[in-house]
């Protein structure tokens, strides 16, 4: 009988601990309390509130955030959602991957994206910027001569730069911006 009572007490204690350690159920805001808006990070080159949004060449989706953009010394800065970039004319190229194997990549030709933004005549450098802050610089003239340099579509979303024949560090994963300097 003592063992049975000890078992019951143990179960009650363990149940109490489990209930006390369980995550709290989410609570709805009070009826008079408005939900708090979260603020998205603001890029340093975002338009001011008084400026009109920058136009895009591809059909604009219902999103205000650009997944990929061209900025810097250009006639007009451009920004597109991932869906808009994928809707553009694409090209498949062969390039050597990080394992030294040849692979096929599909994406949009970089010089075609740059042509939409119209780089300044005195622009000399293209800086490829990744979402993690990594940057790679390449002479703008070399990219403009390259018919196979693309912004490829990654299988898990987002983009990478594929520049066949260029240095390995020019293959930028998670690229989000081309800065013309």
C-alpha positions as CSV (number, residue, x, y, z in Angstrom):
1,X,0.0,0.0,0.0
2,X,2.9,2.4,0.8
3,X,4.3,1.7,-2.7
4,X,1.0,2.5,-4.3
5,X,0.6,5.8,-2.3
6,X,4.2,6.7,-3.2
7,X,3.4,6.0,-6.9
8,X,0.3,8.2,-6.8
9,X,2.2,11.1,-5.1
10,X,5.0,10.7,-7.6
11,X,2.6,10.9,-10.5
12,X,0.9,14.0,-9.0
13,X,4.3,15.7,-8.5
14,X,5.5,14.9,-12.0
15,X,2.2,16.0,-13.5
16,X,2.5,19.3,-11.7
17,X,6.0,19.8,-12.9
18,X,5.0,19.1,-16.5
19,X,2.2,21.6,-16.3
20,X,4.4,24.2,-14.7
21,X,7.2,23.7,-17.4
22,X,4.8,23.6,-20.4
23,X,5.0,26.7,-22.6
24,X,2.2,29.2,-22.0
25,X,-0.6,29.3,-24.5
26,X,-0.4,32.4,-26.8
27,X,-2.6,35.1,-25.5
28,X,-4.7,37.2,-27.9
29,X,-4.3,41.0,-27.4
30,X,-7.0,42.7,-25.5
31,X,-9.9,44.0,-27.5
32,X,-8.9,47.6,-26.9
33,X,-5.3,47.0,-27.7
34,X,-4.2,47.3,-31.3
35,X,-1.7,44.8,-32.6
36,X,1.9,46.1,-32.6
37,X,3.4,46.5,-36.1
38,X,6.9,45.2,-36.7
39,X,9.2,47.4,-38.6
40,X,11.2,45.9,-41.4
41,X,14.9,46.8,-41.5
42,X,15.4,49.9,-43.6
43,X,18.2,49.8,-46.2
44,X,20.4,52.9,-46.3
45,X,19.3,53.7,-49.8
46,X,15.5,53.4,-49.2
47,X,13.5,56.2,-50.7
48,X,12.3,59.0,-48.5
49,X,8.6,59.0,-47.5
50,X,8.0,62.0,-49.9
51,X,9.6,60.2,-52.9
52,X,7.6,58.0,-55.3
53,X,8.6,54.3,-55.3
54,X,11.2,53.3,-57.9
55,X,9.7,51.7,-61.0
56,X,10.5,48.2,-62.2
57,X,10.6,46.7,-65.7
58,X,9.0,43.4,-64.8
59,X,5.3,43.3,-63.7
60,X,5.1,44.4,-60.1
61,X,3.7,42.0,-57.6
62,X,1.8,43.1,-54.5
63,X,5.1,43.3,-52.5
64,X,6.9,46.5,-51.6
65,X,10.2,44.7,-50.7
66,X,12.8,44.1,-53.3
67,X,14.6,40.7,-53.1
68,X,17.2,41.9,-55.7
69,X,18.3,45.4,-56.7
70,X,20.7,47.4,-58.8
71,X,21.9,50.6,-57.2
72,X,24.7,53.2,-57.3
73,X,25.9,55.1,-60.4
74,X,22.9,54.3,-62.5
75,X,20.3,56.4,-64.3
76,X,17.6,54.7,-62.2
77,X,17.9,52.3,-59.3
78,X,15.9,49.1,-59.8
79,X,14.4,46.5,-57.5
80,X,12.5,43.3,-58.1
81,X,10.9,40.6,-56.1
82,X,12.1,37.0,-56.6
83,X,9.0,36.2,-58.7
84,X,9.7,39.2,-60.9
85,X,13.3,38.2,-61.6
86,X,12.2,34.6,-62.3
87,X,9.6,36.0,-64.8
88,X,12.4,37.6,-66.9
89,X,14.1,36.0,-69.8
90,X,16.5,33.4,-68.5
91,X,19.7,31.7,-69.7
92,X,21.3,28.4,-68.6
93,X,25.1,28.3,-68.4
94,X,27.7,25.8,-67.4
95,X,30.2,26.7,-64.7
96,X,32.4,24.9,-62.3
97,X,30.9,24.7,-58.8
98,X,32.7,24.9,-55.4
99,X,33.5,21.2,-55.6
100,X,35.3,21.6,-58.9
101,X,32.5,19.9,-60.8
102,X,30.7,21.3,-63.9
103,X,27.1,22.2,-63.2
104,X,24.3,24.0,-65.1
105,X,22.8,27.1,-63.7
106,X,19.8,29.1,-64.8
107,X,19.2,32.8,-64.2
108,X,19.1,36.2,-65.7
109,X,22.1,37.7,-67.6
110,X,23.7,40.3,-65.4
111,X,24.4,42.8,-68.3
112,X,20.7,42.7,-69.1
113,X,19.8,43.6,-65.5
114,X,22.4,46.4,-65.6
115,X,21.0,47.7,-68.9
116,X,17.6,48.2,-67.3
117,X,19.2,50.5,-64.7
118,X,21.5,52.2,-67.2
119,X,25.0,52.5,-65.6
120,X,26.7,55.9,-65.8
121,X,29.3,56.3,-68.5
122,X,32.1,56.8,-65.9
123,X,31.1,53.7,-63.8
124,X,34.0,51.3,-63.5
125,X,33.3,48.8,-60.8
126,X,30.5,46.3,-60.0
127,X,30.1,45.3,-56.3
128,X,28.1,42.2,-55.7
129,X,26.6,42.2,-52.2
130,X,25.3,39.1,-50.4
131,X,22.6,39.1,-47.7
132,X,25.2,38.3,-45.1
133,X,27.3,41.4,-46.0
134,X,29.9,39.7,-48.1
135,X,31.0,41.8,-51.1
136,X,33.0,40.9,-54.2
137,X,34.2,43.5,-56.7
138,X,34.7,43.0,-60.4
139,X,35.5,45.5,-63.3
140,X,32.2,46.6,-64.7
141,X,33.6,46.4,-68.3
142,X,34.4,42.6,-67.8
143,X,30.8,41.8,-66.7
144,X,29.3,43.9,-69.6
145,X,31.4,41.8,-72.0
146,X,30.3,38.5,-70.5
147,X,27.3,36.9,-72.2
148,X,27.2,34.0,-69.7
149,X,27.5,35.9,-66.4
150,X,24.1,35.4,-64.7
151,X,22.3,35.9,-61.4
152,X,21.2,32.3,-60.9
153,X,18.1,31.0,-59.1
154,X,19.0,28.9,-56.0
155,X,17.0,25.8,-55.4
156,X,16.1,26.9,-51.8
157,X,15.2,30.5,-52.9
158,X,17.3,33.6,-53.5
159,X,20.1,34.1,-55.9
160,X,23.8,33.5,-56.6
161,X,26.1,35.1,-59.1
162,X,27.6,32.8,-61.6
163,X,30.5,34.2,-63.6
164,X,32.1,31.4,-65.7
165,X,35.9,31.9,-66.1
166,X,36.1,34.5,-63.3
167,X,37.8,34.0,-60.0
168,X,36.1,31.6,-57.6
169,X,35.3,34.4,-55.1
170,X,33.1,36.1,-57.7
171,X,30.5,33.3,-57.2
172,X,28.5,35.1,-54.5
173,X,25.8,33.0,-52.8
174,X,22.8,34.8,-51.4
175,X,23.4,37.9,-53.6
176,X,20.8,40.6,-53.1
177,X,22.4,43.7,-54.8
178,X,24.6,44.9,-57.6
179,X,26.2,48.2,-56.7
180,X,27.5,50.2,-59.7
181,X,30.5,52.4,-58.8
